[in-house]
Amino acid sequence: MATYTRILVGVDGSNEAEAALRRGIKLAKTDGATLGIGFVADIRRIAPLIDYEQTYAKKAKAYGEELVEIYRNEAERAGVKQVKTFVHFGTPKSTLVRKIAKQFEPDIMLVGSTGLTATEQFLLGSVSEYVAGHAPCDVIIVRGKAWNERKDEV
């Protein structure tokens, strides 16, 4: 199995992203790697609401900073020695790959399998699909539950 030195996890607060974070923490601890945790505040949702942009931006930034800090603490409690966090504004899929990954230079990226509604996935494409196709490194797409726990849901 490959040993990774820089592991980046994209988070948004969803169950799938939290599963990706737990997997990333485990990998970072096992490999002694630096763990990057990236959050992107989705600006697509505010384009028609320019008057509310400043309020939304402040709230989104505060939410992202709080979320990555909670996750940083979780990783450190689990024994990860080096954790870096990133909070950016933009379109999650491209910002995660083009800005955060470029800045952090990961060996591997982990993202949750879902996070958008079915309509948004159809029209915009999923973050996980985009990351898998455009990341400069290996990618693991993590489902919320292990395959053997999901067999009854299929």
N, C-alpha and C positions, 0 to 999 in steps of 0.2 A: 504494500500500500504506500502511496505517495506521502511524503511529509511536507506539510505546508508551513510557511513562515508568516504569511500575511493573509488573513481570512476576513472577508467583508460580508456582512449580513445586511440586507435591505429590510427595514422594518416599517410597519405602518399601524401597528396595534392589532392587527387581525390575528386570529388563532393560527393561521398558516405561517405568518411572519414570526410569531412567537415560537412555533415549532422549529423554524429555520434558525432562530436565535439559539435555542437549546442545543441543536445539532452543532452550530458554530462554536458555542462555548465548549462542548465536549471535544471537538476537533482541536480547538486552540489549547485546551488544557493538555490533551494527549501529546500534541506536537510541540508544545511550548511556544506557540505562535502568538503574534500580535493580532488582536481581534479588532476589526473596524465595525462600527455600527452606524449605518446611514439611514436618515429619514429625509424624505422629500415632501414638502408641503405642495400639494397639487394646485397649481394656479389655473388650470382649465376651468375649475368650478367658479372662479370669481370674474372671469372675463366680462360677462354681461352686467356685473354689479360693481362698476368702477367706484361708485360713491362709498361702497363698503370695503374697498380694497385695503385701506389702512387698518381698519378694525380687524378684518379677517387675517391680514398678514401678521399682526401682533399676536392674535390668538393662535394661529397656526404655528408660529415660531415658538411661542411659549409651550404649546402642546408637544411639539417635536423635541424641544430641549428637555422637558420633563420626562418624556418617554425614553429618550436615549440615556438619560441619567439613571432612571430606574433600571434599565437594561445593563448599564455599565456596572452599577452596584451588584446586580445579580451575577454578572460575569466575574467580578472581583471576589465575591463571596464564594464562588465555585472554584476559585483558584487560578483564574487567568491573571497573569502578571501585568500584561500591557494591553490597555484598551484605549482606542481612539474613537471619538464620536464625531459625526457630521450631521448638520442640519442645513438643508438648502431649500430654495424655492425653485419650482419648475415643473416640467412634466416628469413624473416619477421614473418612467422607463429610460428616457434618454439622459436625464440628470444623474441617475444612479450610475450609468455606464460612462457617460462622457465627462462628468465632473468629478463625482466622488471616487470612482474607480481610477480615473486618471491621476487624481491627487494621492490616493492611498496605495496604488499599485499592488493589488492583491494577487495571490497565487490561485485563489479560488473564491467564488462568490456563492452565497446561499440566498435564495429568495423563496417566499411562500408561493404555493401553486395558484392561489386565487387572491382576490381582493376587490375586483371589479364586478359589477353586475354582468349578466349574460349579454345584455344589449351593448354596454360599453366595451366588453371584450370583442364583440362582433365588429363594432364600428371603429374602435381605436386600437385593438390588439392588446393582449395582456402584457403586463410588466415582465412576468416570468418568461414568456415567449420571446420578447425583445431582448432581454438580458441573455438568454441562451444563445441567441443568434448573433449578438454584437459584443459580448464581453470579451476582454482581452486575455481571459484565463479560463480555467475549468469552472463549470457552473453546476450546482446541485439545486434542483427544484424540490422543495420539501412540502409534503402534504401535511394537513393538520393532524392526522392519525396515521399510525403504521398501517400497511396494507392489510395485515391480518385482523386489525381492529375495525377496518372499513368494510369487510366482506359482506356484512349484513345490510349495509347501506346501498350496495350496488344493485 
